Amino acid sequence: MQRHRNAQRVTAIMVTSLDGAVAAGGRGSQGLSTPADRELFRSLRRAADVVLVGAGTARDEDYRGVRPRPVGPDGAAPGPPPPVAVVTGSADLDPAAPLFTDTITAPLVLTTAAAPESRRAALAAAGAEIVPLPDLDPGTLLAELARRGLNEVLCEGGPTLLGALVAADAVDELRLTLVPVLAAGTAGRIASGPDAAPLRRMRLVGHTAAPDGTLLLHYRRASYPPNE
Ligand SMILES: NC(=O)c1ccc[n+]([C@@H]2O[C@H](COP(=O)([O-])OP(=O)(O)OC[C@H]3O[C@@H](n4cnc5c(N)ncnc54)[C@H](OP(=O)(O)O)[C@@H]3O)[C@@H](O)[C@H]2O)c1
């Protein structure tokens, strides 16, 4: 992918069981998340310019808008919460979902002209900003966000979207929560899709163990050139 993103940083946050499941108990990632993971999630959202998420996750996890930022220690009024930007080729999202009805900042629907016009119109009527793009390649998505000045990109998955970002070498940071449970089942891994070639080497820049055994791992892309 063309590195046009000089000022842009893409941080992915994902939670997994010890055996690699990304969903459990029919509740998606909520079935795995722990208090330490939720606190990290909230703090990363506070620092983000935009929350980028795949439509599968928005549908399965009943996404809603980001909650208001807290008032700062100096009492200054916080800015509006970041928008949720949903990546969808189909525009098959429910206009009555909390993503559209329970939000302060209008969500962005990143889609293409190939998505049915009636669906795009229904989401626009529900308050979303429809952003038709030539394609949904990571380079195109991130260039559009950069054009809007959305430089701190928090990608909350899911595996299909993260897989595309990894394949495009677009992940700058990964916040991986390892929850001390074994889940078995059929849930997939945190990223899926095309092979990353070469492998994207990351380095551990921070780690915290919560009292319940949750491990919060903070990785950053290794310095260039990769794989050396
Ligand atoms: N453990 C975790 O941290 C975590 C995080 C997030 C999600 N999850 C779980 O992951 C599961 C969902 O997985 P998923 O892979 O379906 O999630 P996903 O990546 O959120 O959604 C996939 C869908 O998003 C759209 N999409 C994403 N990337 C695209 C791209 N580059 N180009 C075109 N369309 C793209 C497509 O939507 P259309 O079909 O509308 O075209 C595609 O079907 C759920 O069980 C969820 O709970 C877990």
Ligand as a Chemical Component Dictionary entry (heavy atoms), coordinates in Angstrom:
data_LIG
# 
_chem_comp.id                   LIG 
_chem_comp.type                 NON-POLYMER 
_chem_comp.pdbx_formal_charge   0 
_chem_comp.three_letter_code    LIG 
# 
loop_
_chem_comp_atom.comp_id 
_chem_comp_atom.atom_id 
_chem_comp_atom.alt_atom_id 
_chem_comp_atom.type_symbol 
_chem_comp_atom.charge 
_chem_comp_atom.model_Cartn_x 
_chem_comp_atom.model_Cartn_y 
_chem_comp_atom.model_Cartn_z 
_chem_comp_atom.pdbx_ordinal 
LIG N1  N1  N 0  -12.422 -10.396 19.566 1  
LIG C1  C1  C 0  -12.458 -9.204  19.024 2  
LIG O1  O1  O 0  -11.701 -8.313  19.408 3  
LIG C2  C2  C 0  -13.451 -8.926  17.914 4  
LIG C3  C3  C 0  -13.463 -7.661  17.331 5  
LIG C4  C4  C 0  -14.387 -7.433  16.313 6  
LIG C5  C5  C 0  -15.234 -8.451  15.907 7  
LIG N2  N2  N 1  -15.177 -9.661  16.501 8  
LIG C6  C6  C 0  -16.073 -10.750 16.074 9  
LIG O2  O2  O 0  -15.776 -11.056 14.728 10 
LIG C7  C7  C 0  -16.962 -11.553 14.112 11 
LIG C8  C8  C 0  -17.226 -10.792 12.816 12 
LIG O3  O3  O 0  -16.181 -11.118 11.928 13 
LIG P1  P1  P 0  -16.121 -10.484 10.452 14 
LIG O4  O4  O 0  -14.843 -10.906 9.852  15 
LIG O5  O5  O -1 -17.403 -10.743 9.741  16 
LIG O6  O6  O 0  -16.073 -8.941  10.824 17 
LIG P2  P2  P 0  -15.845 -7.608  10.038 18 
LIG O7  O7  O 0  -14.485 -7.505  9.455  19 
LIG O8  O8  O 0  -16.242 -6.577  11.028 20 
LIG O9  O9  O 0  -16.956 -7.591  8.906  21 
LIG C9  C9  C 0  -16.824 -8.143  7.633  22 
LIG C10 C10 C 0  -17.736 -7.375  6.729  23 
LIG O10 O10 O 0  -17.324 -6.007  6.712  24 
LIG C11 C11 C 0  -17.268 -5.511  5.393  25 
LIG N3  N3  N 0  -15.848 -5.406  5.077  26 
LIG C12 C12 C 0  -14.842 -5.451  5.973  27 
LIG N4  N4  N 0  -13.671 -5.230  5.355  28 
LIG C13 C13 C 0  -13.941 -5.036  4.073  29 
LIG C14 C14 C 0  -13.135 -4.743  2.955  30 
LIG N5  N5  N 0  -11.815 -4.544  3.040  31 
LIG N6  N6  N 0  -13.717 -4.641  1.759  32 
LIG C15 C15 C 0  -15.043 -4.784  1.659  33 
LIG N7  N7  N 0  -15.878 -5.036  2.701  34 
LIG C16 C16 C 0  -15.311 -5.161  3.903  35 
LIG C17 C17 C 0  -18.057 -6.513  4.578  36 
LIG O11 O11 O 0  -19.405 -6.102  4.781  37 
LIG P3  P3  P 0  -20.652 -6.333  3.847  38 
LIG O12 O12 O 0  -20.977 -7.771  4.000  39 
LIG O13 O13 O 0  -21.710 -5.433  4.390  40 
LIG O14 O14 O 0  -20.234 -5.965  2.459  41 
LIG C18 C18 C 0  -17.733 -7.813  5.274  42 
LIG O15 O15 O 0  -18.705 -8.814  5.063  43 
LIG C19 C19 C 0  -18.086 -11.369 15.104 44 
LIG O16 O16 O 0  -18.292 -12.584 15.765 45 
LIG C20 C20 C 0  -17.518 -10.353 16.070 46 
LIG O17 O17 O 0  -18.094 -10.467 17.333 47 
LIG C21 C21 C 0  -14.296 -9.921  17.499 48 
# 
loop_
_chem_comp_bond.comp_id 
_chem_comp_bond.atom_id_1 
_chem_comp_bond.atom_id_2 
_chem_comp_bond.value_order 
_chem_comp_bond.pdbx_ordinal 
LIG N1  C1  SING 1  
LIG C1  O1  DOUB 2  
LIG C1  C2  SING 3  
LIG C2  C3  SING 4  
LIG C2  C21 DOUB 5  
LIG C3  C4  DOUB 6  
LIG C4  C5  SING 7  
LIG C5  N2  DOUB 8  
LIG N2  C6  SING 9  
LIG N2  C21 SING 10 
LIG C6  O2  SING 11 
LIG C6  C20 SING 12 
LIG O2  C7  SING 13 
LIG C7  C8  SING 14 
LIG C7  C19 SING 15 
LIG C8  O3  SING 16 
LIG O3  P1  SING 17 
LIG P1  O4  DOUB 18 
LIG P1  O5  SING 19 
LIG P1  O6  SING 20 
LIG O6  P2  SING 21 
LIG P2  O7  DOUB 22 
LIG P2  O8  SING 23 
LIG P2  O9  SING 24 
LIG O9  C9  SING 25 
LIG C9  C10 SING 26 
LIG C10 O10 SING 27 
LIG C10 C18 SING 28 
LIG O10 C11 SING 29 
LIG C11 N3  SING 30 
LIG C11 C17 SING 31 
LIG N3  C12 SING 32 
LIG N3  C16 SING 33 
LIG C12 N4  DOUB 34 
LIG N4  C13 SING 35 
LIG C13 C14 SING 36 
LIG C13 C16 DOUB 37 
LIG C14 N5  SING 38 
LIG C14 N6  DOUB 39 
LIG N6  C15 SING 40 
LIG C15 N7  DOUB 41 
LIG N7  C16 SING 42 
LIG C17 O11 SING 43 
LIG C17 C18 SING 44 
LIG O11 P3  SING 45 
LIG P3  O12 DOUB 46 
LIG P3  O13 SING 47 
LIG P3  O14 SING 48 
LIG C18 O15 SING 49 
LIG C19 O16 SING 50 
LIG C19 C20 SING 51 
LIG C20 O17 SING 52 
# 
